[in-house]
Amino acid sequence: MWRNRLVLAIYPDHVAWLQAAGGLHSRVTAKDTVSCAVDKAPSWQGALSMLPEILRTMRTGGMRVTAVLSNRLLRYAIVPNPDSARSREELGVLARHAFERAHGDAVADWDIRLSDAAPGRPALASAVDRELVVTLRDTVTAAGAQLISIQPYLMAAFNHLGRIPQAQDGVFVLAEPERLSLLAWKQAGWCGVQQVYATDDWPASLYGILDRLTITAGLHDHHFFQLCAPELVDGESVDLVPAANGWTVEMAAPAWPSGLTPIQDRVFAGAMLALS
Protein backbone atom coordinates (compact mmCIF):
# COMPACT_ATOMS: atom_id res chain seq x y z
CA MET A 1 0.00 0.00 0.00
CA TRP A 2 1.33 3.43 -0.98
CA ARG A 3 1.80 5.92 1.82
CA ASN A 4 1.01 9.60 1.35
CA ARG A 5 3.88 11.71 0.14
CA LEU A 6 4.67 15.36 0.67
CA VAL A 7 6.61 17.43 -1.86
CA LEU A 8 8.01 20.79 -0.80
CA ALA A 9 9.07 23.23 -3.51
CA ILE A 10 11.26 25.78 -1.74
CA TYR A 11 11.88 29.25 -3.17
CA PRO A 12 13.41 32.33 -1.52
CA ASP A 13 9.98 33.99 -1.26
CA HIS A 14 7.57 31.08 -0.80
CA VAL A 15 7.05 27.37 -0.26
CA ALA A 16 4.62 25.45 -2.47
CA TRP A 17 3.65 22.02 -1.19
CA LEU A 18 1.68 19.07 -2.47
CA GLN A 19 0.40 16.01 -0.67
CA ALA A 20 -0.13 13.06 -2.98
CA ALA A 21 -1.40 9.51 -2.77
CA GLY A 22 -0.83 6.61 -5.14
CA GLY A 23 2.17 5.17 -6.91
CA LEU A 24 2.91 5.54 -10.61
CA HIS A 25 -0.24 7.60 -11.13
CA SER A 26 -0.18 10.04 -8.24
CA ARG A 27 -3.27 11.91 -7.14
CA VAL A 28 -2.87 15.25 -5.40
CA THR A 29 -4.98 15.29 -2.24
CA ALA A 30 -3.91 18.61 -0.71
CA LYS A 31 -1.93 21.69 -1.77
CA ASP A 32 -1.04 25.16 -0.58
CA THR A 33 1.50 27.94 -0.85
CA VAL A 34 2.95 30.07 1.94
CA SER A 35 4.76 33.31 1.16
CA CYS A 36 7.54 34.96 3.09
CA ALA A 37 9.62 38.11 2.94
CA VAL A 38 13.10 37.88 1.45
CA ASP A 39 14.78 40.20 3.90
CA LYS A 40 17.06 37.75 5.62
CA ALA A 41 20.49 36.45 4.82
CA PRO A 42 20.89 33.80 3.61
CA SER A 43 18.06 34.00 1.06
CA TRP A 44 16.54 30.64 2.03
CA GLN A 45 16.14 31.41 5.72
CA GLY A 46 12.65 32.90 5.51
CA ALA A 47 11.25 29.95 3.57
CA LEU A 48 12.74 27.33 5.86
CA SER A 49 11.53 29.16 8.95
CA MET A 50 7.97 28.38 7.81
CA LEU A 51 8.51 24.63 7.47
CA PRO A 52 7.80 23.61 11.11
CA GLU A 53 4.30 25.10 10.92
CA ILE A 54 3.66 23.59 7.46
CA LEU A 55 4.73 20.14 8.65
CA ARG A 56 2.74 20.48 11.89
CA THR A 57 -0.41 21.42 9.97
CA MET A 58 0.07 18.49 7.59
CA ARG A 59 0.54 15.99 10.45
CA THR A 60 3.48 14.50 8.62
CA GLY A 61 4.44 11.81 11.12
CA GLY A 62 5.80 8.84 9.14
CA MET A 63 5.32 10.62 5.82
CA ARG A 64 7.92 10.52 3.04
CA VAL A 65 9.07 14.03 2.07
CA THR A 66 10.78 15.22 -1.11
CA ALA A 67 12.17 18.74 -1.42
CA VAL A 68 12.69 20.56 -4.73
CA LEU A 69 14.97 23.59 -4.49
CA SER A 70 14.45 26.63 -6.69
CA ASN A 71 17.36 27.40 -8.99
CA ARG A 72 17.54 30.78 -7.24
CA LEU A 73 19.03 28.87 -4.29
CA LEU A 74 21.50 26.84 -6.34
CA ARG A 75 24.67 27.11 -8.36
CA TYR A 76 25.66 24.75 -11.18
CA ALA A 77 28.90 23.76 -12.87
CA ILE A 78 30.09 21.29 -15.49
CA VAL A 79 32.68 18.75 -14.30
CA PRO A 80 34.71 17.98 -17.46
CA ASN A 81 36.23 14.55 -16.77
CA PRO A 82 34.63 12.70 -13.84
CA ASP A 83 35.94 9.35 -15.15
CA SER A 84 39.46 10.37 -14.16
CA ALA A 85 38.55 10.10 -10.47
CA ARG A 86 39.77 6.87 -8.85
CA SER A 87 37.60 7.18 -5.75
CA ARG A 88 34.52 8.96 -4.40
CA GLU A 89 36.85 11.37 -2.61
CA GLU A 90 38.65 12.30 -5.82
CA LEU A 91 35.31 12.77 -7.56
CA GLY A 92 34.31 15.19 -4.81
CA VAL A 93 37.54 17.12 -5.29
CA LEU A 94 36.89 17.43 -9.04
CA ALA A 95 33.37 18.71 -8.45
CA ARG A 96 34.52 21.18 -5.79
CA HIS A 97 37.29 22.47 -8.06
CA ALA A 98 34.74 23.17 -10.81
CA PHE A 99 32.99 25.61 -8.46
CA GLU A 100 36.15 27.07 -6.92
CA ARG A 101 37.27 28.34 -10.31
CA ALA A 102 34.25 30.68 -10.35
CA HIS A 103 33.39 31.21 -6.68
CA GLY A 104 36.59 30.85 -4.68
CA ASP A 105 36.60 30.17 -0.95
CA ALA A 106 32.80 30.44 -0.59
CA VAL A 107 32.61 26.87 -1.85
CA ALA A 108 33.84 25.60 1.53
CA ASP A 109 30.34 26.14 2.95
CA TRP A 110 28.45 24.45 0.12
CA ASP A 111 26.96 20.99 -0.24
CA ILE A 112 27.92 19.73 -3.71
CA ARG A 113 26.20 16.91 -5.58
CA LEU A 114 27.15 15.32 -8.88
CA SER A 115 24.64 13.94 -11.36
CA ASP A 116 25.20 10.65 -13.15
CA ALA A 117 27.02 10.95 -16.46
CA ALA A 118 27.54 8.57 -19.35
CA PRO A 119 31.05 7.04 -19.48
CA GLY A 120 33.51 9.49 -20.96
CA ARG A 121 31.08 12.43 -20.74
CA PRO A 122 31.12 15.53 -18.53
CA ALA A 123 28.83 15.61 -15.49
CA LEU A 124 26.55 18.30 -14.09
CA ALA A 125 27.19 19.36 -10.48
CA SER A 126 24.94 21.39 -8.20
CA ALA A 127 25.82 23.32 -5.07
CA VAL A 128 23.69 24.71 -2.25
CA ASP A 129 24.46 26.18 1.15
CA ARG A 130 25.28 23.28 3.48
CA GLU A 131 23.35 24.98 6.28
CA LEU A 132 20.19 24.83 4.16
CA VAL A 133 20.54 21.06 3.77
CA VAL A 134 21.19 20.53 7.48
CA THR A 135 18.28 22.78 8.51
CA LEU A 136 15.90 21.11 6.08
CA ARG A 137 16.84 17.61 7.17
CA ASP A 138 16.65 18.45 10.88
CA THR A 139 13.26 20.17 10.48
CA VAL A 140 11.70 17.23 8.64
CA THR A 141 13.13 14.72 11.12
CA ALA A 142 11.84 16.74 14.08
CA ALA A 143 8.34 16.52 12.57
CA GLY A 144 8.55 12.71 12.54
CA ALA A 145 8.78 12.51 8.75
CA GLN A 146 11.44 11.05 6.45
CA LEU A 147 13.31 13.24 3.99
CA ILE A 148 13.96 10.89 1.09
CA SER A 149 15.27 13.29 -1.55
CA ILE A 150 16.51 16.84 -2.14
CA GLN A 151 16.29 17.69 -5.84
CA PRO A 152 17.66 20.73 -7.69
CA TYR A 153 14.85 22.12 -9.84
CA LEU A 154 16.92 22.06 -13.05
CA MET A 155 17.85 18.42 -12.62
CA ALA A 156 14.31 17.42 -11.63
CA ALA A 157 12.88 19.16 -14.69
CA PHE A 158 15.37 17.71 -17.16
CA ASN A 159 15.08 14.18 -15.75
CA HIS A 160 11.29 14.43 -16.01
CA LEU A 161 10.92 16.21 -19.36
CA GLY A 162 14.23 16.64 -21.15
CA ARG A 163 15.56 14.66 -24.08
CA ILE A 164 18.76 14.76 -26.12
CA PRO A 165 18.10 14.10 -29.82
CA GLN A 166 20.71 12.06 -31.62
CA ALA A 167 23.19 14.00 -33.75
CA GLN A 168 21.90 17.36 -32.49
CA ASP A 169 23.52 19.83 -30.16
CA GLY A 170 21.05 21.71 -28.02
CA VAL A 171 19.94 23.51 -24.89
CA PHE A 172 17.32 22.79 -22.23
CA VAL A 173 15.83 25.98 -20.81
CA LEU A 174 13.92 26.01 -17.53
CA ALA A 175 12.04 29.21 -16.74
CA GLU A 176 10.78 30.00 -13.26
CA PRO A 177 9.92 33.35 -11.67
CA GLU A 178 13.02 35.58 -11.75
CA ARG A 179 15.32 32.86 -13.09
CA LEU A 180 16.25 31.24 -16.40
CA SER A 181 18.46 28.16 -16.18
CA LEU A 182 20.10 26.85 -19.35
CA LEU A 183 21.78 23.47 -19.75
CA ALA A 184 23.65 22.83 -23.01
CA TRP A 185 24.90 19.60 -24.54
CA LYS A 186 27.22 18.77 -27.44
CA GLN A 187 27.64 15.28 -28.87
CA ALA A 188 25.38 13.96 -26.09
CA GLY A 189 27.58 15.38 -23.32
CA TRP A 190 27.03 18.43 -21.09
CA CYS A 191 29.09 21.40 -22.26
CA GLY A 192 27.62 24.45 -20.54
CA VAL A 193 25.26 25.64 -17.81
CA GLN A 194 24.15 29.18 -17.12
CA GLN A 195 21.68 31.02 -14.90
CA VAL A 196 20.36 34.52 -15.61
CA TYR A 197 17.75 36.80 -14.07
CA ALA A 198 14.38 36.45 -15.81
CA THR A 199 12.70 39.78 -16.47
CA ASP A 200 9.00 40.06 -17.25
CA ASP A 201 9.79 40.10 -20.98
CA TRP A 202 12.22 37.14 -20.85
CA PRO A 203 10.82 35.49 -24.05
CA ALA A 204 11.97 38.52 -26.05
CA SER A 205 15.53 38.26 -24.72
CA LEU A 206 15.85 34.47 -24.78
CA TYR A 207 17.49 34.14 -28.20
CA GLY A 208 20.18 36.63 -27.26
CA ILE A 209 20.92 34.61 -24.11
CA LEU A 210 20.95 31.38 -26.13
CA ASP A 211 23.30 32.81 -28.74
CA ARG A 212 25.80 33.87 -26.09
CA LEU A 213 25.66 30.44 -24.45
CA THR A 214 26.27 28.65 -27.74
CA ILE A 215 29.43 30.69 -28.26
CA THR A 216 30.85 29.97 -24.81
CA ALA A 217 29.80 26.31 -24.97
CA GLY A 218 31.17 25.78 -28.48
CA LEU A 219 27.92 24.56 -30.03
CA HIS A 220 27.45 24.26 -33.77
CA ASP A 221 24.85 26.03 -35.89
CA HIS A 222 21.22 24.90 -36.23
CA HIS A 223 20.52 24.02 -32.66
CA PHE A 224 17.65 22.32 -30.89
CA PHE A 225 16.25 23.75 -27.69
CA GLN A 226 13.57 22.67 -25.29
CA LEU A 227 11.71 25.23 -23.25
CA CYS A 228 10.18 24.17 -19.95
CA ALA A 229 8.13 26.94 -18.32
CA PRO A 230 5.14 25.34 -16.57
CA GLU A 231 5.11 28.01 -13.85
CA LEU A 232 4.90 30.83 -16.39
CA VAL A 233 2.86 29.50 -19.32
CA ASP A 234 -0.18 27.24 -19.42
CA GLY A 235 0.01 25.62 -22.83
CA GLU A 236 2.19 23.74 -25.27
CA SER A 237 2.29 26.41 -27.98
CA VAL A 238 5.69 27.42 -29.30
CA ASP A 239 4.22 30.83 -30.17
CA LEU A 240 5.65 32.11 -26.89
CA VAL A 241 9.15 31.76 -28.36
CA PRO A 242 8.83 31.24 -32.14
CA ALA A 243 11.63 29.51 -34.04
CA ALA A 244 14.39 31.88 -35.16
CA ASN A 245 18.13 32.11 -35.82
CA GLY A 246 18.28 28.48 -37.01
CA TRP A 247 16.84 27.09 -33.77
CA THR A 248 14.35 24.23 -33.59
CA VAL A 249 11.96 24.84 -30.67
CA GLU A 250 10.16 22.25 -28.60
CA MET A 251 7.97 22.91 -25.58
CA ALA A 252 8.64 20.49 -22.72
CA ALA A 253 5.18 20.33 -21.17
CA PRO A 254 4.53 18.06 -18.18
CA ALA A 255 1.51 15.82 -17.77
CA TRP A 256 -0.42 17.26 -14.86
CA PRO A 257 -1.61 14.70 -12.29
CA SER A 258 -5.13 14.31 -11.01
CA GLY A 259 -5.92 17.14 -8.64
CA LEU A 260 -3.97 19.84 -10.52
CA THR A 261 -4.70 21.95 -13.61
CA PRO A 262 -2.06 23.84 -15.62
CA ILE A 263 -3.94 27.15 -15.62
CA GLN A 264 -4.95 27.40 -11.96
CA ASP A 265 -2.03 25.54 -10.37
CA ARG A 266 1.09 26.81 -12.14
CA VAL A 267 2.68 27.72 -8.82
CA PHE A 268 2.86 24.01 -7.97
CA ALA A 269 4.72 23.00 -11.15
CA GLY A 270 8.09 22.66 -9.43
CA ALA A 271 6.67 20.37 -6.76
CA MET A 272 4.69 18.41 -9.33
CA LEU A 273 7.82 17.40 -11.26
CA ALA A 274 9.03 15.44 -8.23
CA LEU A 275 5.90 13.30 -8.00
CA SER A 276 6.92 10.88 -10.77
PyMOL commands that set and color helices and strands:
alter all, ss='L'
color gray80, all
select helices_A, chain A and resi 45-49+51-58+71-73+82-84+88-109+130-142+153-161+202-217+238-240+266-272
alter helices_A, ss='H'
color red, helices_A
select strands_A, chain A and resi 5-10+14-21+27-35+64-69+75-79+110-114+123-129+146-152+170-176+179-186+189-196+224-228+248-251
alter strands_A, ss='S'
color yellow, strands_A
deselect
rebuild
show_as cartoon
